[in-house]
Amino acid sequence: MGYEFIEGNEAIARGAMRAGCDFFASYPITPASSILHYMNDFVPEAGGLVIQAEDEIASLGFCIAAAMAGRKVLTSTSGPGMSLYSENIGLAIMGETPLVIVNIQRQGPATGSATKGAEGDIQFTRWVTSGGLPIIALSPATVEEAYELTFIAFNFAEKYRTPLFLLTSKDLGVTKDSANLDLVKLPPRFDRKKLPPGQKEYLPHYFEKPEDVPLISDFGGDYIARYTTSMHDKAGYLTANPAVIQEMIDHLTAKIESAIDDITLVKEDFQEGADTLVVSYGVISRSAAVAIEEARAKGRKISSLVLQTLWPVPEKAIRDAMKGIKKVVVPEMNMGQYLIEIEKLAPPDAKVIGVCKMNTTLVTPGEIIEKGGLL
C-alpha cells in the first residue's frame, strides 16, 4: 500500500489481523476506543467476531473463553480498565491462556486526565494481579513498531501460553504519522502447539521440565479441557498439596524467565568511548533520539539503548550496555517507574539520573539534555 498517514491504534489493529486475530472484545475507553472501531471493521470481514462488552470485566472474560476455544484474541483498554481486568488477568495466567492485552496508557491515577498522555502503568502492569508471577510486556515507540510488536506479541502469547501486554500511550495511539507497514519485516507467524488427536489422555498443564510449555486442546475439541482459577495439578484438578503447588508455581515462572533471551527486544546505538548512556522506551525514546543527536553534533559521545521489552527486564542487554558507563539517563513519562529497575543493574560507580515528568505533556529533547546533563 506504500506510505499512509495512520495512527498507532490502527497499526495495532492491523498488526493483530496480520497475526491471525479472529476475536476481539473490549469496552470503550479513551484513548483505546478507536482500536474497537478498527477491529469492528476488520475482524468480521475475516470471519471473526467482535464484541463490545458491557464492561471491562466481561471483556476479558469473553477473551479468555474465546482464546481457550481456539481463537486468536485481542483486547484493548487504558489504565482504569486495567484495574478492572486485574482478576481475570490472574485467571488467564493460572489457566495459561494465550491472548494479547493492549493498554493505551493515559494520565492517572483513577480517571486522571482522560484525554491526556502518560506512561504511568509500567509497574502496575508488572504487578497487576495477585501472586506476583512474571509477565511479558512490550512497548512500541512508532507507528511501525506498534504494528510490528503487536504481531510479535501474538507470537509470544501463543508460544508461551500466556497473556501478553502491549504498552503504548495516548501520544502514539491516537496520533497520526506517515508509515509504510509493507516495509516492516515480521518474523514467521507462530500458532499454538496443540495436542494431536488419538492420545489416551489430555493433561491441560502437562510439562516434564518446569520451562516446558504445555500443549493445548481447544474447548469443545477432542479432549475434556479442565480450566480453573484455583491452584491445580497437571491434569487441571484442584490441589492443596504443597509440593504440587510449588511445582506449578515454578513452572509458571520458569516458562517466562527461561525464555528471556528470546523475549528480549532492544535497539542499540552505541558509540565507542561513550561514558554516558540513555536508556529509554515507548514514545519518549523518540525525544531521547533527538536529544542524543543534538548532543553528538556538539561533540559528546553518548550511547543509546531503547527497550522494546520491558518485562521480564532484559537484564543482560542492560548490563552489557552499561559497561564502562559513568552516567545513565532514563527519561520517562512517569515519576521513575523503570528508573528503579535500571538502578538495580547499574555499576556501583555509575550515576543514574531520571528525567521524569507526568504533567500530561511529553518529555522534550531539551529537557533530556538539560536535566540529564548531556552537554
Secondary structure, 3 states (H helix, E strand, C coil): CCCEEEEHHHHHHHHHHHCCCCEEEECCCCCCHHHHHHHHHHCHHHCCEEEECCCHHHHHHHHHHHHHCCCCEEEEECHHHHHHHHHHHHHHHHCCCCEEEEEEECECCCCCECCCCCCCCHHHHHCCCCCCCCCEEECCCCHHHHHHHHHHHHHHHHHHCCEEEEEEEHHHHCCEEEECHHHCCCCCCCCCCECCCCCCCCCCCCCCCCCCCCCECCCCCCCCCCCCCCCECCCCCECCCHHHHHHHHHHHHHHHHCCHHHHCCEEEECCCCCCEEEEEECCHHHHHHHHHHHHHHCCCCEEEEEECEEECCCHHHHHHHCCCCCEEEEEECCCCCCHHHHHHHCCCCCEEEEEECCCCCCCCHHHHHHHHCCC
